[in-house]
């Protein structure tokens, strides 16, 4: 919200602030009132006169009636999560979290809680003792097989679990990231466990957790000697821990990863829902704005291979990915391969004009002039003032011996190039016009 310029706090303004500040959070009413009053006055607004019913109370009541908030017990309110459709909406939600004090986790299906994978492995009878035992068994089995050493050094129990987690085992460690955008990328993935319909994926979710004292303790190097029993405690008031392994692999660095653990599951401080129908669009935005892609997040070969295993649904490459591959082949002078990838990009996205232009250039270099002209025609019909397209189409027509049609294109291109003051292109156009004139004059003299 912008500055309120002296506006008195009303229920509608209070509701906007409640959603902005507390979406996805469970919080006491007193904290909501304090935060809303403070935010409103900081933005230039005024509070109502003494004796006037509190706008926050009215706002919460209205939100409960409309299904935007719940009141599970006296004085406690749950503000339902924001629903995200664009990267801009998400960044507005994430902006309220102080960097370095919050960590984030993205899940592909909003129905999943924050729960350790070892706990999820207990299909029937879930108990803390079994949760503890499954981690202890992992450590024992790893040690018996001699997998508890790295570079001649004995790994601690916690380090053993981190190695197992990295290679796909279910442990007590829960992956989080310091980057809200990376968590968003994971939330936009397809949930193969509940839906094979790539066109209608389930909603995702991003959790935000305040991982500081008094709730969380940092695992220091001196604590690595402790057994896993010292970290995993059943008591409700037992501490949670956050830890970044000393020897970080490329994936942990790329994902800005951090482990949270201590109990089988715990609550987030805030959350937002990522609408399933917007997932593909948001991942494209993340790639364009921040360069976040699967290749960036999983730089190791092992994960690259596992993401293409038998249980992973095949959705094929996107048009953007095919264009990227085509440009790579084009720059390596592998024009036949570039054309094949451009063909696939156009099959998926026939309305993206630049693909026709780039494919036309690849065909031009292969001297497939007639086919290149067809692509230039398509591109020019959508971009009639793109001067270079006229020049290259003229070259293709000239290559086929159609000098008159080539001259027409160049005469269209020349004033456009002069208007843009592109001296380089003006020189090319005038040079090709001279070549056409010389050939035409030579042909007339021969007659």
NORKALIN-V56225 format. One record per run of one state. SS is the DSSP state (hx for helix, st for strand, lp for the rest). FROM is the first residue (numbers start at 0). LEN is the number of residues. Records with the same first field share a line. If there is no record, write none. Layout:
# NORKALIN-V56225
SS=FROM-LEN ; FROM-LEN
This chain:
# NORKALIN-V56225
lp=0-7 ; 8-2 ; 22-3 ; 42-3 ; 46-8 ; 65-3 ; 73-2 ; 79-2 ; 84-2 ; 94-7 ; 107-7 ; 115-1 ; 120-7 ; 144-4 ; 150-2 ; 154-2 ; 166-7 ; 177-2 ; 187-16 ; 210-5 ; 218-2 ; 225-2 ; 231-8 ; 243-6 ; 254-2 ; 261-3 ; 265-4 ; 274-1 ; 290-3 ; 297-3 ; 306-12 ; 331-3 ; 348-4 ; 365-3 ; 382-4 ; 399-3 ; 420-2 ; 446-1
st=7-1 ; 25-3 ; 45-1 ; 68-5 ; 75-4 ; 81-3 ; 101-6 ; 114-1 ; 148-2 ; 152-2 ; 173-4 ; 203-7 ; 215-3 ; 239-4 ; 256-5 ; 264-1 ; 269-5
hx=10-12 ; 28-14 ; 54-11 ; 86-8 ; 116-4 ; 127-17 ; 156-10 ; 179-8 ; 220-5 ; 227-4 ; 249-5 ; 275-15 ; 293-4 ; 300-6 ; 318-13 ; 334-14 ; 352-13 ; 368-14 ; 386-13 ; 402-18 ; 422-24
